[in-house]
Amino acid sequence: MVPRQASDFAQLSALVKQAGLLERRRGYYYARIGVNLVLYAAAWVAFALLGDSWWQLAVAVVLGVMSTQLAFIGHDAGHKQIFASRKWNEIAGYVHSGLVGVSYDWWVSKHNRHHANPNHEDEDPDVDISVLAFTQRQGLAKRGPLRWIASRQAVLFFPLLLLEGFALHWHSIRHSGRERPLMIANVVVYLVVVFWVLSPVYAISFVLVHQAVWGFYMGCSFAPNHKGMPVLSAGHSLDFLRKQVLTSRNIRGGWFVDVLLGGLNYQIEHHLFPSMPRPHLRHAQPIVSEFCRQRGISYAQCGLFRSYGYVLEHLREVGASLSENGQRPAERLA
């Protein structure tokens, strides 16, 4: 009896496993977590020492950046990249999510649905955003101010990201379930500390800058990965490998981009192997890209700024279709 030929993904998985790229990298994560926590704590120490000063806005920027770096660790823990034990990954995830005020349970549930069906207009929560439209159908379903925003979304995209941090806190409180008391406590303690140390004008400015930088950085880290790539609709016939590769985009740029985007720049490899430790993604990239080349599978990658160009072009096209009464449909893969 002739054995059934392994699927493309099974063959790729064998190559990746043979290269040892699914093994844990605890030393890397201990160092990364340690550096992040020291810098985060140092920023709060600086906040306490500076007192009532406009220099606090510089601290707010640092905290916005470090909040995002902490969120990247929470992301890795949610995918069980750090430890072999589910328990220790969850502990790391809850701690890091708690520090930045995002519900770990809510985010993991939402993110797992995204990974299962990336860029699917009916099943991916990351393309179900109230103020944006990624397909013409989504845009035409909007009414009132949301329709107005969607028709101008390319121009408004980056300004809207400044509000993403506030939105993450709100959704975490609203959808966190058993974590809700902790999410509320996080916001209350944060505001009490800020308004205790700073006078009202400085305090409000600090909060706005901190949350705007965090939200903007988070949005700019996740947006290039799928936005502007083909959108899937119900009934598509793609297998797992092609579904993940064709809807994802990698970002070139070396070690600096690796740190800046927390490994999310290897989005194709991350979607194919979500539990792969972050430092192994760069080593998996040539294996995956060559595998796709041999099988004629389109493998998208570009520079960081060009990726934002693709995002804005797609948003502009969908927005224009709304202004033109729906004459230009968004691209779909069926």
C-alpha positions as CSV (number, residue, x, y, z in Angstrom):
1,M,0.0,0.0,0.0
2,V,1.5,3.4,-1.0
3,P,1.5,5.8,1.9
4,R,-0.4,9.0,1.4
5,Q,1.7,11.9,0.5
6,A,2.2,14.4,3.4
7,S,0.6,17.8,3.0
8,D,2.7,20.8,2.1
9,F,2.4,22.1,5.7
10,A,3.5,18.7,7.2
11,Q,6.5,18.7,4.9
12,L,7.4,22.3,6.0
13,S,6.9,21.4,9.6
14,A,9.3,18.6,9.3
15,L,12.0,20.9,7.9
16,V,11.4,23.4,10.7
17,K,11.4,20.8,13.5
18,Q,14.6,19.2,12.0
19,A,16.3,22.6,12.3
20,G,15.4,22.7,16.0
21,L,13.4,25.9,15.6
22,L,10.5,24.8,17.9
23,E,12.7,24.3,20.9
24,R,12.3,26.8,23.9
25,R,14.7,29.8,24.3
26,R,14.2,30.5,28.0
27,G,17.6,32.2,28.4
28,Y,16.6,34.7,25.7
29,Y,13.3,35.4,27.3
30,Y,14.8,35.8,30.8
31,A,17.2,38.4,29.5
32,R,14.5,40.2,27.5
33,I,12.0,40.2,30.4
34,G,14.6,41.4,32.8
35,V,15.7,44.3,30.6
36,N,12.1,45.3,29.9
37,L,11.1,45.3,33.6
38,V,14.2,47.3,34.6
39,L,13.6,50.0,32.0
40,Y,9.9,50.1,32.9
41,A,10.6,50.4,36.6
42,A,13.3,53.0,35.9
43,A,10.8,55.1,34.0
44,W,8.4,55.1,37.0
45,V,11.3,56.0,39.4
46,A,12.1,58.9,37.1
47,F,8.4,59.9,37.2
48,A,8.5,60.0,41.0
49,L,11.8,62.0,41.2
50,L,10.9,64.6,38.5
51,G,7.7,65.8,40.2
52,D,5.6,68.5,38.6
53,S,7.4,69.2,35.4
54,W,6.9,69.2,31.6
55,W,9.9,66.8,31.5
56,Q,7.3,64.2,32.6
57,L,6.2,64.1,29.0
58,A,9.5,62.5,28.1
59,V,8.9,59.9,30.8
60,A,5.4,59.4,29.3
61,V,7.0,58.6,25.9
62,V,9.4,56.1,27.4
63,L,6.5,54.4,29.3
64,G,4.5,54.2,26.1
65,V,7.3,52.5,24.4
66,M,8.0,50.1,27.2
67,S,4.3,49.3,27.6
68,T,4.4,48.1,24.1
69,Q,7.5,46.0,24.7
70,L,5.8,44.5,27.7
71,A,2.8,43.7,25.6
72,F,5.0,41.9,23.1
73,I,6.1,39.5,25.9
74,G,2.4,39.0,26.8
75,H,1.8,38.2,23.2
76,D,4.6,35.6,23.2
77,A,3.4,34.1,26.4
78,G,-0.1,33.8,25.0
79,H,1.3,31.7,22.2
80,K,3.2,29.6,24.7
81,Q,6.5,30.6,23.1
82,I,8.4,31.1,26.4
83,F,8.0,28.0,28.6
84,A,7.0,24.4,27.8
85,S,4.6,24.6,30.7
86,R,1.2,26.2,30.1
87,K,1.0,27.3,33.7
88,W,4.2,29.4,33.5
89,N,3.3,30.9,30.2
90,E,0.0,32.0,31.7
91,I,1.7,33.5,34.7
92,A,4.0,35.5,32.4
93,G,1.1,36.5,30.3
94,Y,-1.1,37.7,33.2
95,V,1.8,39.6,34.8
96,H,2.7,41.5,31.6
97,S,-0.8,42.1,30.5
98,G,-1.6,43.4,34.0
99,L,1.2,45.8,34.0
100,V,-0.1,47.5,30.8
101,G,-3.8,47.1,31.7
102,V,-4.9,44.7,29.0
103,S,-7.1,41.7,29.8
104,Y,-5.0,38.6,29.1
105,D,-8.1,36.3,28.8
106,W,-9.9,38.6,26.4
107,W,-6.9,39.3,24.3
108,V,-5.8,35.6,24.0
109,S,-9.4,34.6,23.0
110,K,-9.6,37.3,20.4
111,H,-6.1,36.7,19.0
112,N,-6.6,33.0,18.7
113,R,-9.7,33.6,16.5
114,H,-7.5,35.9,14.4
115,H,-4.9,33.2,13.9
116,A,-7.5,30.6,13.0
117,N,-9.0,32.8,10.2
118,P,-6.6,35.7,9.4
119,N,-8.1,38.4,7.3
120,H,-11.5,36.7,7.0
121,E,-14.1,39.4,6.9
122,D,-16.7,37.3,8.9
123,E,-14.4,35.4,11.3
124,D,-11.3,37.5,12.1
125,P,-12.0,40.1,14.9
126,D,-9.0,42.1,13.7
127,V,-10.9,43.1,10.5
128,D,-14.0,43.8,12.4
129,I,-13.2,47.3,13.7
130,S,-16.1,49.8,14.1
131,V,-14.3,52.9,12.7
132,L,-12.6,51.1,9.7
133,A,-13.8,49.2,6.7
134,F,-11.5,46.6,5.1
135,T,-14.0,45.5,2.5
136,Q,-16.7,47.4,0.6
137,R,-19.4,45.2,2.3
138,Q,-18.1,46.3,5.7
139,G,-18.2,50.0,4.6
140,L,-21.7,49.8,3.2
141,A,-23.0,48.3,6.4
142,K,-21.8,51.4,8.4
143,R,-24.1,54.3,9.1
144,G,-23.8,57.9,10.2
145,P,-20.5,59.1,11.6
146,L,-18.9,55.6,11.2
147,R,-19.7,55.7,7.5
148,W,-18.2,59.2,7.2
149,I,-15.0,58.0,9.0
150,A,-14.7,54.9,6.8
151,S,-15.0,56.9,3.6
152,R,-12.0,59.0,4.9
153,Q,-10.2,56.2,6.7
154,A,-6.8,56.5,4.9
155,V,-6.4,60.1,6.1
156,L,-7.7,59.3,9.6
157,F,-5.8,56.0,10.1
158,F,-2.7,57.2,11.9
159,P,-4.6,59.8,14.0
160,L,-7.1,57.0,15.1
161,L,-4.1,54.9,16.3
162,L,-3.5,57.6,18.9
163,L,-6.7,56.4,20.6
164,E,-5.9,52.7,20.4
165,G,-4.5,52.6,23.9
166,F,-7.7,54.0,25.4
167,A,-9.7,51.5,23.3
168,L,-7.6,48.6,24.6
169,H,-8.3,49.6,28.2
170,W,-12.0,50.0,27.5
171,H,-12.4,46.7,25.8
172,S,-10.3,45.0,28.5
173,I,-12.7,46.3,31.2
174,R,-15.8,45.5,29.1
175,H,-14.9,42.0,28.1
176,S,-12.5,40.8,30.8
177,G,-14.9,38.7,32.9
178,R,-13.0,37.4,36.0
179,E,-10.2,39.9,35.3
180,R,-12.5,42.9,35.4
181,P,-11.7,44.0,39.0
182,L,-8.0,43.9,38.2
183,M,-8.5,45.9,35.0
184,I,-10.5,48.5,36.9
185,A,-8.0,48.6,39.7
186,N,-5.2,49.1,37.2
187,V,-6.8,52.2,35.8
188,V,-7.7,53.6,39.2
189,V,-4.3,53.1,40.7
190,Y,-2.7,54.6,37.6
191,L,-4.8,57.7,37.7
192,V,-4.4,58.1,41.4
193,V,-0.6,58.0,41.2
194,V,-0.4,60.3,38.2
195,F,-2.8,62.9,39.7
196,W,-1.1,62.6,43.2
197,V,2.3,63.4,41.8
198,L,1.3,65.9,39.1
199,S,-0.9,69.0,39.0
200,P,-4.0,68.6,36.8
201,V,-2.6,70.1,33.6
202,Y,0.6,68.1,33.8
203,A,-1.3,65.0,34.8
204,I,-3.8,65.2,31.9
205,S,-0.9,65.8,29.5
206,F,1.0,62.9,30.9
207,V,-1.9,60.5,30.5
208,L,-2.7,61.7,27.0
209,V,1.0,61.3,25.8
210,H,1.5,58.0,27.5
211,Q,-1.6,56.4,26.2
212,A,-1.2,57.9,22.7
213,V,2.3,56.7,22.3
214,W,1.4,53.2,23.5
215,G,-1.6,53.0,21.3
216,F,0.2,54.4,18.3
217,Y,3.1,52.1,18.7
218,M,0.9,49.0,19.2
219,G,-1.2,49.9,16.1
220,C,1.9,50.5,14.0
221,S,3.3,47.2,15.1
222,F,0.3,45.1,14.2
223,A,-1.2,47.0,11.2
224,P,1.5,46.1,8.6
225,N,1.1,42.4,9.1
226,H,-2.3,41.8,7.3
227,K,-3.9,45.1,6.4
228,G,-3.8,45.5,2.6
229,M,-3.4,41.8,2.0
230,P,-6.2,39.8,0.3
231,V,-9.4,39.4,2.4
232,L,-10.9,35.9,2.7
233,S,-14.6,35.4,2.4
234,A,-16.9,32.4,3.3
235,G,-16.3,29.3,1.3
236,H,-12.7,29.8,0.3
237,S,-10.8,26.6,-0.6
238,L,-7.3,27.5,0.8
239,D,-5.5,24.9,2.9
240,F,-3.8,26.0,6.2
241,L,-0.4,26.8,4.7
242,R,-1.8,29.0,1.9
243,K,-4.4,30.6,4.1
244,Q,-1.7,31.8,6.5
245,V,0.9,32.8,3.9
246,L,-1.3,34.6,1.4
247,T,-3.0,36.8,4.0
248,S,0.2,37.8,5.8
249,R,3.1,40.1,5.1
250,N,6.7,40.1,6.5
251,I,8.7,43.3,7.1
252,R,12.4,43.5,6.2
253,G,14.8,45.5,8.3
254,G,17.3,43.4,10.4
255,W,17.8,43.3,14.1
256,F,16.4,46.8,14.8
257,V,13.1,46.0,13.2
258,D,13.1,42.7,15.1
259,V,13.3,44.6,18.3
260,L,11.0,47.4,17.2
261,L,8.2,45.1,16.2
262,G,8.7,42.4,18.7
263,G,9.2,39.7,16.1
264,L,5.9,40.5,14.5
265,N,7.8,41.4,11.4
266,Y,8.1,37.7,10.7
267,Q,4.3,37.4,10.5
268,I,4.2,34.6,7.9
269,E,6.4,32.3,10.0
270,H,4.6,33.4,13.2
271,H,1.2,32.4,11.7
272,L,2.5,29.1,10.5
273,F,4.2,28.3,13.8
274,P,2.6,30.4,16.6
275,S,4.5,28.6,19.4
276,M,7.9,29.2,17.8
277,P,10.1,31.3,20.1
278,R,10.6,34.9,18.8
279,P,14.4,34.6,18.2
280,H,13.9,31.5,16.0
281,L,11.5,33.3,13.6
282,R,14.4,35.0,11.7
283,H,16.0,31.5,11.2
284,A,12.8,30.0,10.0
285,Q,12.2,32.8,7.4
286,P,14.6,31.5,4.7
287,I,13.3,28.0,5.1
288,V,9.7,29.1,4.7
289,S,10.3,31.5,1.9
290,E,12.3,28.9,-0.1
291,F,9.6,26.3,0.5
292,C,6.9,28.7,-0.8
293,R,9.1,29.6,-3.8
294,Q,9.4,26.0,-4.8
295,R,5.7,25.5,-4.7
296,G,4.8,28.8,-6.4
297,I,3.1,30.3,-3.3
298,S,3.2,34.1,-3.2
299,Y,5.4,35.2,-0.2
300,A,4.9,38.9,0.6
301,Q,7.6,41.0,2.3
302,C,8.7,44.6,2.0
303,G,10.2,47.4,4.0
304,L,8.5,49.0,7.0
305,F,7.4,52.3,5.4
306,R,6.3,50.5,2.2
307,S,4.1,48.3,4.3
308,Y,2.3,51.3,5.7
309,G,1.9,52.5,2.1
310,Y,0.1,49.3,1.2
311,V,-2.1,49.7,4.3
312,L,-3.1,53.2,3.3
313,E,-3.6,52.3,-0.3
314,H,-6.0,49.6,0.6
315,L,-7.9,51.8,3.1
316,R,-8.1,54.6,0.5
317,E,-9.4,52.2,-2.1
318,V,-12.2,50.9,0.1
319,G,-13.0,54.4,1.4
320,A,-13.2,55.7,-2.2
321,S,-15.6,52.9,-3.1
322,L,-18.0,54.2,-0.5
323,S,-17.8,57.7,-1.9
324,E,-18.4,56.4,-5.3
325,N,-21.5,54.4,-4.3
326,G,-19.8,51.1,-4.3
327,Q,-18.2,50.8,-7.7
328,R,-14.9,49.3,-6.6
329,P,-15.0,46.1,-4.6
330,A,-12.1,45.2,-2.2
331,E,-10.0,42.2,-3.3
332,R,-11.0,38.8,-2.0
333,L,-9.6,35.3,-2.1
334,A,-12.3,32.7,-2.6
